């Protein structure tokens, strides 16, 4: 079985995230980034499927699309235990929306001849969660999505999807597209052995030409959406300090809460 995990390189939430002034797109090259936290659950799912089935006959490949720095997302997946990586990088990809991203991923997945494609439930930057369904449509494969629990038996993939009022059990037959929620497992931390082993694992770099795509099919010029204007978040103002020197602190607090309609 060939398992491919689609992993996204996202800006670090603790870093100074910003938009590029020239085109109002997210600055992915000029800020610190990392593998999207939600995609770590996808990597863990793939590794668990491999370990619980036929470890010698199952390979896990981490696939990412993004700038040169996105190689860090692949590296994290390899350190966790994946066997190989593929990084699709091309200047023309910049500004691509979900539609173009799904096109690039589907072309890469077809080239990889994946049996099981695994996604996280969304990305920590865009938070759209639509790419798994788009990719499954482009590949003509069934999709079982938002799995809180995943089991693979032979050619059957079974998930439990937890909703607000009920849980569903859904099955599909390989090949298929799978997405998992952040309740599916507990992603492992890379061990020292895994970090060292990752340095020797193969990573391929593909361009749009390798996928038989043209720049006109992707990028900001073909996007269906556009960010027209960006306004910086205003700086945080100083708070109100309530002192209780004469026993009136409680009354001051109630007045503050009432004035600001917190009561």
C-alpha positions as CSV (number, residue, x, y, z in Angstrom):
1,X,0.0,0.0,0.0
2,X,1.2,3.5,-0.8
3,X,0.1,6.1,1.6
4,X,0.5,9.8,0.8
5,X,0.0,12.5,3.5
6,X,-0.7,16.0,2.2
7,X,1.0,18.4,4.6
8,X,0.9,22.2,4.6
9,X,3.6,24.6,5.6
10,X,2.0,27.5,7.5
11,X,3.2,30.6,9.3
12,X,4.0,30.0,12.9
13,X,1.1,31.3,15.0
14,X,3.5,32.7,17.6
15,X,5.5,34.6,14.9
16,X,4.8,38.0,13.4
17,X,2.3,36.9,10.7
18,X,1.6,39.4,8.0
19,X,0.4,40.0,4.4
20,X,2.7,41.0,1.5
21,X,2.1,44.6,0.7
22,X,2.5,44.1,-3.1
23,X,-0.4,41.7,-3.5
24,X,-2.1,41.2,-0.2
25,X,-1.3,37.5,0.0
26,X,0.0,35.7,3.1
27,X,3.8,36.1,3.5
28,X,5.0,32.6,3.7
29,X,8.6,33.1,2.7
30,X,9.5,36.0,5.0
31,X,8.2,34.6,8.3
32,X,8.9,31.6,10.4
33,X,6.8,28.6,9.5
34,X,6.2,25.0,10.3
35,X,4.1,21.9,9.5
36,X,0.5,22.7,10.2
37,X,-0.4,21.3,13.6
38,X,-3.6,19.7,12.2
39,X,-1.6,17.8,9.6
40,X,0.5,16.2,12.3
41,X,-2.7,14.1,13.0
42,X,-2.7,13.0,9.4
43,X,1.0,11.9,9.5
44,X,0.3,10.0,12.7
45,X,-2.7,8.3,11.1
46,X,-0.6,7.2,8.2
47,X,2.2,5.9,10.4
48,X,-0.3,4.0,12.6
49,X,-1.9,2.4,9.5
50,X,1.5,1.3,8.3
51,X,2.6,-0.1,11.7
52,X,-0.7,-2.0,12.3
53,X,-0.7,-3.6,8.8
54,X,2.2,-4.6,6.7
55,X,5.1,-2.3,7.6
56,X,7.4,-3.8,5.0
57,X,4.9,-3.5,2.2
58,X,3.6,-0.1,3.1
59,X,5.3,3.2,2.3
60,X,4.4,6.7,3.7
61,X,5.2,9.7,1.6
62,X,4.7,13.3,2.8
63,X,3.6,15.7,0.0
64,X,3.7,19.5,0.3
65,X,3.2,22.4,-2.0
66,X,4.8,25.7,-1.2
67,X,7.9,27.9,-1.3
68,X,11.4,26.6,-0.5
69,X,10.8,26.9,3.2
70,X,8.0,24.4,2.9
71,X,10.6,21.7,2.8
72,X,10.5,22.0,6.6
73,X,7.0,20.5,6.6
74,X,8.3,17.5,4.7
75,X,11.2,17.2,7.1
76,X,9.0,17.1,10.1
77,X,6.9,14.3,8.6
78,X,10.1,12.4,7.9
79,X,11.4,12.9,11.4
80,X,8.1,11.5,12.7
81,X,8.6,8.3,10.7
82,X,7.5,8.8,7.1
83,X,9.6,7.1,4.4
84,X,9.9,9.7,1.7
85,X,8.9,13.2,0.7
86,X,7.8,15.3,-2.3
87,X,7.9,19.0,-2.5
88,X,6.2,20.8,-5.3
89,X,7.7,24.3,-5.6
90,X,7.4,26.8,-8.4
91,X,7.3,30.6,-8.3
92,X,4.1,30.5,-10.4
93,X,2.3,28.8,-7.5
94,X,2.3,31.9,-5.3
95,X,-1.2,33.2,-4.7
96,X,-3.0,30.0,-5.6
97,X,-6.4,29.5,-4.1
98,X,-8.0,26.3,-2.9
99,X,-9.1,25.4,-6.5
100,X,-5.6,25.7,-7.9
101,X,-4.1,24.0,-4.9
102,X,-6.4,21.0,-5.3
103,X,-5.4,20.8,-9.0
104,X,-1.6,20.8,-8.1
105,X,-2.2,18.2,-5.4
106,X,-4.3,15.9,-7.6
107,X,-1.7,15.9,-10.3
108,X,1.1,15.1,-7.8
109,X,-1.0,12.3,-6.2
110,X,-1.8,10.8,-9.6
111,X,1.9,10.8,-10.4
112,X,2.6,9.1,-7.0
113,X,-0.2,6.5,-7.6
114,X,-1.4,6.7,-4.0
115,X,-3.7,4.1,-2.6
116,X,-4.6,6.1,0.5
117,X,-4.4,9.9,0.6
118,X,-4.5,11.4,4.1
119,X,-5.3,15.0,5.0
120,X,-5.8,16.9,8.3
121,X,-9.2,18.5,9.0
122,X,-8.0,21.9,7.7
123,X,-5.0,24.2,7.9
124,X,-4.2,26.5,10.8
125,X,-3.9,29.5,8.5
126,X,-6.7,29.2,6.0
127,X,-9.0,26.9,8.1
128,X,-11.1,26.1,5.0
129,X,-11.1,22.3,5.1
130,X,-12.3,21.9,1.5
131,X,-9.2,20.5,-0.1
132,X,-9.9,16.8,0.6
133,X,-13.2,16.9,-1.1
134,X,-11.8,18.9,-4.0
135,X,-9.0,16.4,-4.5
136,X,-11.2,13.4,-4.3
137,X,-13.5,14.9,-7.0
138,X,-10.5,15.6,-9.3
139,X,-9.1,12.1,-8.8
140,X,-12.5,10.4,-9.1
141,X,-12.0,8.7,-5.7
142,X,-14.4,8.3,-2.7
143,X,-13.8,10.5,0.3
144,X,-14.3,9.6,4.0
145,X,-13.7,12.8,5.9
146,X,-13.3,14.1,9.5
147,X,-12.5,10.8,11.0
148,X,-12.2,10.8,14.8
149,X,-11.2,7.1,14.7
150,X,-9.7,5.2,11.7
151,X,-9.3,1.5,11.0
152,X,-8.0,-0.1,7.9
153,X,-8.8,-3.8,7.2
154,X,-7.5,-5.0,3.9
155,X,-9.1,-2.7,1.2
156,X,-11.7,-1.3,3.6
157,X,-11.2,2.0,5.4
158,X,-13.6,2.6,8.3
159,X,-14.0,5.9,10.2
160,X,-16.0,7.2,13.1
161,X,-17.1,10.7,12.5
162,X,-18.3,12.5,15.7
163,X,-20.9,15.2,15.4
164,X,-22.6,17.5,18.0
165,X,-25.5,15.1,18.6
166,X,-24.4,11.7,17.1
167,X,-21.5,9.7,15.7
168,X,-21.5,8.1,12.3
169,X,-19.6,5.1,11.0
170,X,-18.5,5.4,7.4
171,X,-16.7,2.9,5.2
172,X,-14.9,3.2,1.9
173,X,-12.8,1.0,-0.4
174,X,-9.3,1.8,-1.4
175,X,-8.1,3.8,-3.2
176,X,-9.7,6.7,-1.4
177,X,-9.1,10.1,0.2
178,X,-9.2,10.3,4.0
179,X,-9.2,13.3,6.4
180,X,-8.9,13.1,10.1
181,X,-9.9,15.4,12.9
182,X,-7.7,16.5,15.8
183,X,-9.4,13.8,17.9
184,X,-8.1,10.9,15.8
185,X,-4.9,10.3,17.8
186,X,-2.0,11.9,19.6
187,X,0.8,12.8,17.2
188,X,4.2,11.4,18.2
189,X,7.2,13.6,18.9
190,X,10.2,12.9,16.6
191,X,12.8,10.9,18.5
192,X,16.6,11.6,18.2
193,X,16.9,8.5,16.1
194,X,14.0,9.7,13.8
195,X,15.6,13.1,13.4
196,X,18.9,11.6,12.3
197,X,17.3,9.0,10.1
198,X,15.3,11.7,8.3
199,X,18.5,13.2,6.9
200,X,19.0,10.1,4.7
201,X,15.4,9.7,3.5
202,X,14.7,10.6,-0.2
203,X,12.9,13.9,-1.0
204,X,12.0,14.8,-4.5
205,X,11.4,18.3,-5.8
206,X,8.9,18.8,-8.6
207,X,7.9,21.9,-10.6
208,X,4.7,22.6,-12.4
209,X,6.2,21.3,-15.6
210,X,6.8,17.9,-13.9
211,X,3.1,17.8,-13.3
212,X,2.2,18.9,-16.8
213,X,0.7,22.1,-15.5
214,X,1.2,25.7,-16.8
215,X,1.6,28.9,-14.8
216,X,-1.7,30.1,-16.2
217,X,-3.5,27.3,-14.4
218,X,-2.4,28.4,-11.0
219,X,-1.3,31.4,-9.0
220,X,-3.0,34.6,-8.1
221,X,-4.0,35.5,-11.7
222,X,-6.2,32.4,-11.8
223,X,-7.6,32.6,-8.3
224,X,-11.3,32.9,-7.8
225,X,-10.9,35.1,-4.8
226,X,-8.8,38.2,-4.0
227,X,-7.9,40.1,-0.8
228,X,-8.6,43.7,-1.8
229,X,-7.5,45.5,1.4
230,X,-5.6,44.7,4.6
231,X,-5.7,46.7,7.7
232,X,-3.2,46.2,10.5
233,X,-4.6,45.2,13.9
234,X,-4.6,48.3,16.2
235,X,-2.2,48.1,19.1
236,X,-3.6,47.0,22.4
237,X,-4.5,49.9,24.7
238,X,-3.8,50.1,28.3
239,X,-6.4,48.6,30.6
240,X,-8.4,50.1,33.4
241,X,-6.9,49.7,36.9
242,X,-9.4,49.7,39.8
243,X,-7.9,50.6,43.1
244,X,-9.7,50.0,46.4
245,X,-8.1,52.5,48.8
246,X,-11.4,53.5,50.4
247,X,-13.5,50.4,50.1
248,X,-15.2,51.5,46.8
249,X,-13.4,49.0,44.6
250,X,-16.4,46.7,44.3
251,X,-18.7,49.6,43.3
252,X,-16.1,50.8,40.7
253,X,-15.9,47.4,39.3
254,X,-19.7,47.1,38.9
255,X,-19.8,50.5,37.3
256,X,-17.1,49.5,34.8
257,X,-18.8,46.3,33.9
258,X,-22.2,48.0,33.6
259,X,-20.9,50.9,31.5
260,X,-19.2,48.5,29.0
261,X,-22.3,46.3,28.9
262,X,-20.6,43.2,30.5
263,X,-23.5,42.9,32.9
